[in-house]
């Protein structure tokens, strides 16, 4: 019972599934940015977690502008449709320097590019379990461009019971529903292939039975 959570009746099983992982870790990442209303937030990558973070930000920080970086043009269009101020490629510079950025990508290159977009004293929160073996991207780090002026890097380790409990309460309060694409268990490989190919819009959910 200590590891079970009461799911608000508002959510279907398919809606609740992404909230317990992508949503909760996105909530913790947002907390770790220490964002204030009116500051500018960047999101690197725009999958299951980031699209929920964007919705949370629009609710919690109505005066905050959100800038999205993703290689996928479909994801950029999706982000703008959800209220992002700007959406561009991972290698692009945002039109404004950002106070905080949350990275949800599996690669190192977006980390380097994100640091260049941070304002002085800005914080990069890395929401990832591991990174791909593209470490050559780290050779492009320039101290004055990417790290100087007291920029910070913070990683997300794990979510806590408090994170999940608070997030589910918030999700119910704001009627936060993830964009979901449902697959049967027999379609699991198809879902994995779409993830590999970057065909992502919100979250993918496997439905058993």
C-alpha contacts under 8 A as a table, 3 or more apart, distances in Angstrom:
res1	aa1	res2	aa2	distance
1	X	4	X	5.15
3	X	161	X	7.70
5	X	164	X	7.86
5	X	165	X	7.11
7	X	11	X	7.21
7	X	16	X	7.21
7	X	168	X	7.22
8	X	11	X	6.10
8	X	168	X	7.37
8	X	169	X	7.86
8	X	172	X	6.40
9	X	12	X	7.50
10	X	172	X	6.76
10	X	175	X	7.53
11	X	14	X	7.88
11	X	15	X	5.67
11	X	16	X	5.73
11	X	172	X	7.98
11	X	177	X	7.67
12	X	15	X	5.14
12	X	16	X	6.07
13	X	16	X	5.05
13	X	17	X	6.18
14	X	17	X	5.60
14	X	18	X	7.69
14	X	180	X	7.46
14	X	182	X	7.60
14	X	205	X	6.63
14	X	207	X	7.64
15	X	18	X	6.46
15	X	19	X	7.14
15	X	177	X	6.23
15	X	178	X	6.15
15	X	180	X	7.10
16	X	19	X	5.20
16	X	20	X	6.67
17	X	20	X	5.69
17	X	21	X	7.30
17	X	205	X	7.20
18	X	21	X	5.56
18	X	22	X	5.43
18	X	23	X	6.12
18	X	48	X	7.24
18	X	178	X	7.13
18	X	203	X	6.52
18	X	205	X	7.43
19	X	22	X	5.81
19	X	23	X	4.12
19	X	24	X	5.99
19	X	168	X	7.53
19	X	178	X	7.59
20	X	23	X	5.99
20	X	24	X	5.59
20	X	164	X	6.83
21	X	24	X	5.41
21	X	25	X	6.07
22	X	25	X	5.45
22	X	26	X	5.95
22	X	48	X	5.81
22	X	49	X	4.35
22	X	52	X	7.86
23	X	26	X	5.03
23	X	27	X	6.12
23	X	48	X	7.69
23	X	49	X	5.59
23	X	52	X	6.09
23	X	53	X	7.39
23	X	167	X	7.60
24	X	27	X	4.99
24	X	28	X	6.34
24	X	159	X	6.92
24	X	163	X	6.29
24	X	164	X	5.42
24	X	167	X	6.10
25	X	28	X	5.09
25	X	29	X	6.10
25	X	49	X	7.27
25	X	127	X	7.41
25	X	158	X	7.62
25	X	159	X	5.99
25	X	163	X	7.97
26	X	29	X	5.00
26	X	30	X	6.14
26	X	49	X	5.36
26	X	50	X	6.71
26	X	52	X	7.13
26	X	53	X	5.71
26	X	127	X	7.56
27	X	30	X	5.13
27	X	31	X	6.28
27	X	53	X	6.73
27	X	163	X	7.10
27	X	167	X	6.44
28	X	31	X	5.01
28	X	32	X	6.23
28	X	156	X	7.72
28	X	159	X	6.70
28	X	163	X	6.27
29	X	32	X	5.10
29	X	33	X	6.53
29	X	102	X	6.87
29	X	125	X	6.48
29	X	126	X	7.78
29	X	127	X	6.46
29	X	156	X	6.60
30	X	33	X	5.32
30	X	34	X	7.20
30	X	35	X	7.28
30	X	53	X	7.16
30	X	102	X	7.50
31	X	34	X	5.65
31	X	35	X	7.33
32	X	125	X	7.02
32	X	154	X	7.86
33	X	100	X	6.00
33	X	101	X	7.55
33	X	102	X	7.71
33	X	123	X	6.39
33	X	124	X	7.41
33	X	125	X	6.47
35	X	39	X	6.69
35	X	41	X	7.76
35	X	99	X	7.76
35	X	100	X	7.03
36	X	39	X	5.68
36	X	61	X	7.28
36	X	64	X	7.96
37	X	60	X	7.82
37	X	61	X	4.66
37	X	62	X	6.87
37	X	63	X	5.69
37	X	64	X	5.49
38	X	61	X	6.97
38	X	62	X	7.57
38	X	63	X	4.52
38	X	64	X	4.22
38	X	65	X	7.14
39	X	63	X	7.66
39	X	64	X	5.29
39	X	65	X	7.00
39	X	98	X	7.69
39	X	99	X	6.12
40	X	64	X	5.59
40	X	65	X	5.02
40	X	66	X	6.09
40	X	67	X	7.62
40	X	97	X	7.77
40	X	98	X	5.06
40	X	99	X	5.34
40	X	100	X	6.75
41	X	64	X	7.11
41	X	65	X	6.31
41	X	66	X	4.92
41	X	67	X	6.21
41	X	98	X	5.81
41	X	99	X	6.06
41	X	100	X	5.00
41	X	101	X	5.54
41	X	102	X	7.82
42	X	66	X	5.65
42	X	67	X	4.59
42	X	68	X	5.71
42	X	69	X	7.47
42	X	98	X	6.44
42	X	100	X	6.17
42	X	101	X	4.23
42	X	102	X	6.23
43	X	46	X	7.04
43	X	50	X	6.61
43	X	66	X	7.32
43	X	67	X	6.20
43	X	68	X	4.78
43	X	69	X	6.13
43	X	101	X	5.61
43	X	102	X	5.02
43	X	103	X	6.03
43	X	104	X	7.60
44	X	68	X	5.98
44	X	69	X	4.72
44	X	70	X	6.21
44	X	90	X	7.04
44	X	101	X	7.17
44	X	102	X	6.19
44	X	103	X	4.64
44	X	104	X	6.01
44	X	105	X	6.65
44	X	110	X	6.89
44	X	114	X	7.34
45	X	50	X	6.93
45	X	68	X	7.21
45	X	69	X	5.90
45	X	70	X	4.95
45	X	71	X	7.95
45	X	90	X	7.99
45	X	103	X	6.60
45	X	104	X	5.48
45	X	105	X	5.42
46	X	49	X	7.38
46	X	50	X	5.01
46	X	51	X	5.93
46	X	68	X	7.24
46	X	69	X	7.57
46	X	70	X	6.46
46	X	75	X	6.24
46	X	76	X	7.88
46	X	79	X	7.37
46	X	104	X	7.52
46	X	202	X	7.86
47	X	50	X	5.53
47	X	51	X	6.05
47	X	75	X	7.86
47	X	104	X	7.92
47	X	200	X	6.17
47	X	201	X	6.44
47	X	202	X	5.34
47	X	203	X	6.73
48	X	51	X	5.87
48	X	52	X	6.81
48	X	178	X	7.83
48	X	201	X	7.51
48	X	202	X	4.56
48	X	203	X	4.38
48	X	204	X	7.73
49	X	52	X	5.44
49	X	53	X	6.35
49	X	104	X	7.46
49	X	202	X	7.82
49	X	203	X	7.95
50	X	53	X	4.91
50	X	54	X	6.21
50	X	104	X	7.03
51	X	54	X	5.19
51	X	55	X	6.53
51	X	79	X	7.18
51	X	82	X	8.00
51	X	178	X	7.77
51	X	202	X	6.20
52	X	55	X	5.12
52	X	56	X	6.23
52	X	176	X	7.90
52	X	178	X	6.46
53	X	56	X	4.97
53	X	57	X	6.09
54	X	57	X	5.15
54	X	58	X	6.33
54	X	66	X	7.23
54	X	82	X	7.48
54	X	83	X	7.79
54	X	84	X	7.41
55	X	58	X	5.26
55	X	59	X	6.52
55	X	82	X	7.22
55	X	176	X	7.43
56	X	59	X	5.18
56	X	60	X	6.01
56	X	176	X	7.90
57	X	60	X	5.12
57	X	61	X	5.20
57	X	62	X	7.00
57	X	64	X	7.32
58	X	61	X	5.66
58	X	62	X	5.08
58	X	63	X	7.99
58	X	64	X	7.42
58	X	83	X	7.66
59	X	62	X	5.97
59	X	174	X	7.27
61	X	64	X	5.46
65	X	84	X	7.03
65	X	85	X	5.72
66	X	83	X	7.96
66	X	84	X	5.09
66	X	85	X	5.43
66	X	86	X	6.97
67	X	84	X	6.01
67	X	85	X	5.79
67	X	86	X	4.91
67	X	87	X	5.80
67	X	94	X	7.16
68	X	76	X	7.17
68	X	79	X	7.00
68	X	84	X	6.88
68	X	86	X	6.28
68	X	87	X	4.56
68	X	88	X	6.40
69	X	76	X	7.63
69	X	87	X	5.83
69	X	88	X	5.11
69	X	89	X	5.26
69	X	90	X	4.69
69	X	91	X	7.94
69	X	92	X	7.74
70	X	73	X	7.47
70	X	75	X	6.91
70	X	76	X	6.59
70	X	87	X	7.54
70	X	88	X	6.32
70	X	89	X	4.99
70	X	90	X	4.99
71	X	88	X	7.59
71	X	89	X	4.86
71	X	90	X	5.70
72	X	75	X	5.33
72	X	76	X	6.48
72	X	89	X	7.58
72	X	198	X	7.22
73	X	76	X	4.99
73	X	77	X	6.36
74	X	77	X	5.21
74	X	78	X	6.21
75	X	78	X	4.87
75	X	79	X	6.06
75	X	200	X	7.23
75	X	201	X	6.67
76	X	79	X	5.08
76	X	80	X	6.29
76	X	87	X	5.32
76	X	88	X	6.65
77	X	80	X	5.23
77	X	81	X	6.19
77	X	87	X	7.72
78	X	81	X	5.06
78	X	82	X	6.41
78	X	201	X	7.41
79	X	82	X	5.15
79	X	83	X	6.55
79	X	84	X	5.52
79	X	87	X	6.96
80	X	83	X	5.16
80	X	84	X	4.62
80	X	85	X	6.77
80	X	86	X	6.79
80	X	87	X	6.67
81	X	84	X	7.19
84	X	87	X	6.92
86	X	94	X	7.72
88	X	92	X	6.24
88	X	94	X	7.58
89	X	92	X	5.28
90	X	110	X	6.10
90	X	113	X	6.91
91	X	110	X	7.46
91	X	113	X	6.03
92	X	113	X	7.93
93	X	116	X	7.81
93	X	117	X	6.26
94	X	97	X	6.74
94	X	117	X	6.59
96	X	117	X	7.93
97	X	117	X	5.50
97	X	118	X	5.55
97	X	119	X	4.92
98	X	101	X	7.02
98	X	117	X	6.12
98	X	118	X	4.81
98	X	119	X	5.22
98	X	122	X	6.98
99	X	118	X	6.08
99	X	119	X	5.59
99	X	120	X	7.83
99	X	121	X	7.49
99	X	122	X	4.69
99	X	123	X	6.65
100	X	118	X	6.69
100	X	122	X	5.40
100	X	123	X	4.81
100	X	124	X	5.78
100	X	125	X	7.65
101	X	114	X	7.00
101	X	118	X	7.34
101	X	123	X	6.50
101	X	124	X	4.86
101	X	125	X	6.22
102	X	124	X	5.97
102	X	125	X	4.82
102	X	126	X	5.97
102	X	127	X	6.71
103	X	110	X	7.58
103	X	111	X	7.07
103	X	114	X	7.93
103	X	124	X	7.29
103	X	125	X	6.20
103	X	126	X	4.87
103	X	127	X	5.66
103	X	128	X	7.61
104	X	126	X	6.58
104	X	127	X	5.04
104	X	128	X	5.88
105	X	110	X	7.19
105	X	127	X	7.84
105	X	128	X	6.94
106	X	128	X	6.71
106	X	130	X	6.68
106	X	131	X	4.84
106	X	132	X	5.79
107	X	110	X	6.46
107	X	111	X	7.57
107	X	131	X	5.14
107	X	132	X	5.03
107	X	133	X	7.56
107	X	134	X	6.62
108	X	111	X	5.27
108	X	112	X	6.80
108	X	131	X	6.46
108	X	132	X	6.95
108	X	133	X	7.98
108	X	134	X	6.10
108	X	135	X	6.34
108	X	137	X	6.24
108	X	138	X	6.97
109	X	112	X	5.36
109	X	113	X	6.40
109	X	134	X	7.36
109	X	137	X	5.21
109	X	138	X	7.24
110	X	113	X	4.99
110	X	114	X	5.84
111	X	114	X	5.09
111	X	115	X	6.32
112	X	115	X	5.36
112	X	116	X	6.76
112	X	137	X	7.29
112	X	138	X	6.82
112	X	140	X	7.44
112	X	141	X	6.41
112	X	146	X	7.02
113	X	116	X	5.35
113	X	117	X	6.81
114	X	117	X	5.16
114	X	118	X	6.63
114	X	124	X	7.52
115	X	118	X	5.30
115	X	124	X	7.06
115	X	145	X	7.88
115	X	146	X	4.88
115	X	147	X	6.94
115	X	151	X	7.93
116	X	145	X	5.89
116	X	146	X	4.85
118	X	121	X	7.91
118	X	122	X	5.36
118	X	123	X	7.20
118	X	124	X	7.72
118	X	146	X	7.98
118	X	151	X	7.35
119	X	122	X	5.16
119	X	151	X	7.66
120	X	148	X	7.75
120	X	149	X	5.02
120	X	150	X	6.30
120	X	151	X	6.07
121	X	149	X	6.06
121	X	150	X	4.78
121	X	151	X	4.62
121	X	152	X	6.94
122	X	150	X	7.43
122	X	151	X	4.99
122	X	152	X	6.24
123	X	151	X	5.86
123	X	152	X	4.56
123	X	153	X	5.79
123	X	154	X	7.26
124	X	151	X	7.88
124	X	152	X	6.08
124	X	153	X	4.78
124	X	154	X	6.13
125	X	153	X	6.00
125	X	154	X	4.78
125	X	155	X	5.55
125	X	156	X	7.05
126	X	153	X	7.50
126	X	154	X	6.22
126	X	155	X	4.68
126	X	156	X	6.11
127	X	155	X	6.44
127	X	156	X	5.40
128	X	131	X	7.23
128	X	155	X	7.78
128	X	156	X	7.05
129	X	157	X	7.59
132	X	135	X	7.77
134	X	137	X	6.10
135	X	138	X	5.48
135	X	139	X	7.59
136	X	139	X	5.46
136	X	140	X	7.72
137	X	140	X	5.69
137	X	141	X	7.76
138	X	141	X	5.50
141	X	145	X	7.86
141	X	146	X	6.35
142	X	145	X	5.32
142	X	146	X	5.56
142	X	147	X	7.28
143	X	146	X	5.49
143	X	147	X	5.01
143	X	148	X	5.79
144	X	147	X	6.07
144	X	148	X	4.87
144	X	149	X	7.96
145	X	148	X	6.59
146	X	151	X	7.95
147	X	150	X	6.93
147	X	151	X	5.55
147	X	152	X	7.75
148	X	151	X	6.31
159	X	163	X	6.05
159	X	164	X	7.27
160	X	163	X	5.11
160	X	164	X	6.55
161	X	164	X	5.27
161	X	165	X	6.05
162	X	165	X	5.16
162	X	166	X	5.91
163	X	166	X	5.36
163	X	167	X	5.90
164	X	167	X	5.08
164	X	168	X	6.04
165	X	168	X	5.37
165	X	169	X	6.36
166	X	169	X	5.20
166	X	170	X	6.22
167	X	170	X	4.98
167	X	171	X	5.95
168	X	171	X	4.94
168	X	172	X	6.14
169	X	172	X	5.28
169	X	173	X	6.14
170	X	173	X	4.98
170	X	174	X	6.19
171	X	174	X	5.38
171	X	175	X	5.60
171	X	176	X	4.78
171	X	177	X	7.72
172	X	175	X	4.81
172	X	176	X	6.45
173	X	176	X	7.80
178	X	202	X	6.57
178	X	203	X	7.02
179	X	201	X	7.01
179	X	202	X	4.73
179	X	203	X	6.10
180	X	201	X	7.58
180	X	202	X	5.78
180	X	203	X	4.81
180	X	204	X	5.61
180	X	205	X	6.61
181	X	201	X	7.80
181	X	202	X	7.62
181	X	203	X	6.28
181	X	204	X	4.82
181	X	205	X	6.09
182	X	204	X	5.96
182	X	205	X	4.83
182	X	206	X	5.96
182	X	207	X	6.66
183	X	186	X	7.85
183	X	187	X	5.66
183	X	188	X	6.73
183	X	191	X	7.01
183	X	204	X	7.25
183	X	205	X	6.01
183	X	206	X	4.84
183	X	207	X	6.01
184	X	187	X	5.16
184	X	188	X	6.77
184	X	206	X	5.50
184	X	207	X	5.01
184	X	208	X	6.18
184	X	209	X	7.93
185	X	188	X	5.23
185	X	206	X	5.80
185	X	207	X	6.17
185	X	208	X	5.65
186	X	189	X	7.59
187	X	190	X	5.18
187	X	191	X	6.40
188	X	191	X	5.11
188	X	192	X	6.29
188	X	206	X	6.90
189	X	192	X	5.01
189	X	193	X	6.08
190	X	193	X	5.08
190	X	194	X	6.28
191	X	194	X	5.16
191	X	195	X	6.36
191	X	204	X	7.09
192	X	195	X	5.07
192	X	196	X	6.24
193	X	196	X	5.02
193	X	197	X	6.20
194	X	197	X	5.06
194	X	198	X	6.10
194	X	199	X	4.93
194	X	200	X	7.05
195	X	198	X	5.08
195	X	199	X	5.76
195	X	200	X	6.33
196	X	199	X	7.62
200	X	203	X	7.26
200	X	204	X	7.98
